[in-house]
Amino acid sequence: EPPEPKHFLKSFLGILRILQIVFGAGLWITIAANKYEGSIHFVLFVAVLFWLLTLALFFLTLLDKQDLVPLLGGDRWLATNLAHDVAATVLYLPAIGIMFYKRGQNSYCNLDVYPYRCLYKGYLTAAVFACLCCLAYLLSVMYGVYRKCRREQTVI
């Protein structure tokens, strides 16, 4: 019998997926709302890519439709989720570095008397969202590894 959607929503992974979606949206909206250039395009790419992939994983698991995914679904769903979370964690690490570097480059304008638009607070906010995303994906990795070590086949 398939699990009810509310079981996934209340599960550890379900809560983490919701946090990943919220933090990821916060990150890419913060970047998109501010002027950005250069290496921040990478951060935006990582944020949007994993936001969309996480949405897909979330809804496929919520609706219990992972068996419909060719090659990656069914018995491979836990491994698929784990690979996704590892990739997200690894790619969020340089994104965090970029955002903190850019924040540092703009620290000169973080004064009330500075008359022009200052990107410091936007970059700082984006850096915090990137850290929260990375932490949420890292927790998902640890959860997935724990389930794999226990020879589990499902994500919840």
KOLKOLTI-381284 format. One record per residue (C-alpha): y, x, z. Coordinates in steps of 0.1 Angstrom, whole numbers, plus 5000, padded with zeros to 4 digits. Layout:
<sites>
YXZ
...
</sites>
This chain:
<sites>
500050005000
503450154990
505850235018
508849995023
512250135011
513550105047
510850355058
512250625035
515850545045
514950595082
512850915075
514151265081
514151335043
515851005035
518651075059
518951435046
519151295010
521951055019
523851345036
523251565005
524651294983
527751235005
528551605011
527951684974
530251404963
532851534988
532551874973
532951784937
535651524943
537651784964
537352034936
538151784908
541251654927
542752004929
543652264902
540652484896
539852774872
537453064867
534553084890
535152744905
533652604874
530352734886
530852564920
531652234902
528552274880
526252334910
527852044929
527551794901
524151904889
522551884923
524451564932
522951394901
519451534906
519551444943
520551084934
517551064910
515151204936
516550964962
516250654941
512850734926
511550794962
513350494976
511950264949
508450434951
508650514914
507850884915
504450824898
506450734866
507951084863
505851284838
504451624850
506551624882
505651294899
502551164916
500651434936
503351694926
506251494941
506451694973
506352024954
508951894930
511251794959
510652134975
511452324943
514652114939
515752194974
515052564971
517052584939
519952394955
519952614986
519952934965
522652814941
524852684969
525053024986
527153184958
529152864956
530052894993
531053264987
533253164957
535052884977
535753115007
536953384984
539353154966
540453014999
541353375010
543153434978
545353134985
545953205022
549553335015
550752975008
549352815040
552852775055
554852465061
557952625045
556052715013
557752484987
555052484960
551552324958
549152514979
545352514971
544352675005
543452345022
541652204992
539552524988
538852535025
537752175025
535552244994
534052555012
533152335042
531552075020
529552355002
528352485036
527252135047
525452085014
523652415017
522652335053
521351995043
519252145014
517952425037
516752165062
515051985033
513352315023
512152365059
510852005060
509052035027
507452365037
506352215070
504751915051
503152155026
501652375053
500152065069
498551985035
500551665031
500951514996
503851285001
507551345010
507451095039
</sites>
